[in-house]
Amino acid sequence: MLSRRLLRVKVAKALYAHLKSNSDIRVSEKNLVESIDKAYDLYFQMMSFVVEVANYAENRIELNKQKKLPTYEDLNPNRRFVDNPVIHLIANSDSVNDVLASRKLSWSQHQDAVKDVYNRLVEAEFYQKYMAASINTFTNDRKFVEDFFQWLEEDEALAEVVTEMSLLWADDYGFALYLAIRTVQHLKASHTDVKVLPKFKSIEDLDFARELFEKAAINYDEYLEMLEEFTRNWDVERIAFMDNVILVTALAELINCPSIPVKVTLDEYIEIAKYYSTPGSSNFINGVLDKVVATLTEQGKIKKSGRGLIG
């Protein structure tokens, strides 16, 4: 399922694009929802990738058998990978295939990427150990598929291919693989289908993202003016535009989301700044937000409901 952090990132990036393009807010909000939907699509796209690689391996086995002078290995191939029951479960999963079909997701136009990954896979130590193992159990088969998705996290070439497939997937590659790993970890030999993760943990998550974007976009100038009081000691020209976007989004959440603890909001946006702004931005944003929270809480502009929601 898509985490609140991913949704916050999507909101901040949508706000950035909205301000840079000066688009109608309804268009920008539609683009935000599309980017969220696409992130969930990538989860299924990556789930199906292990099936694509196994299919490629199967085709190689059949082609090798048709050689004029096939070797013993060609005629008696090690089929452990292509016969992996976890991969077959994913391949035959209605819950996976229905989404792939309805969202028109496939690797048909990217078979070179499938081939390249297979060629790297057969050289990988975890693959060779799996293929050479004397004991074959469902647990070992499942662990191999988990290892496969973990191994892909470091595959920069495939990550580039995914980004080329959709610019909206530029920052979703690792998270989609994380969801795939979580899904595989819960599979059992008795299962007849894959229990896919829902898009959201709560039905309120999409509303959270949309409302956060609306509050940040509509009140951007007002919130930026509020923040200027706390950035006077900083060279304004050296404050990155993305820093302002992150600060305004955080301020919108602090003011308009009474059920979210202050500490959660602060921690989330400090972490987001580490990956999506300039070096040192997280320290800057941390310092500014600490002052913002202290002042606005005293002024009654930040009000949290429930026990333990302040601080």
Buried (B, 14 or more C-beta within 10 A) or exposed (E): BBBBBBBBBBBBBBBBBBBEEEBEEEEBBEBBBEBBBBBBBBBBBBBBBBBBBBBBBBEBBEEBEEEEEEEEEBEEBEEBBBEBBBBBBBBEBEBBBEBBEEBEBEBEEBEEBBBBBBEBBEEEEBBEEBEEEEEEEBEBBBBBBBBBBBBBBEBEEBBEBBBEBBEBBBBBBEBBBBBBBBBBEEBEEEBEBBEBBEBBEEEEBBEBBBBBBBBBBEBBEEBBEBBEEBBEEBEEEEBBEBBBBBBBBBBBBBBBBEEBBBEEBBEBBBBBBBEBBEEEBBEBBBBBBEEBBEBBBEEEEBEBEEEEBEE
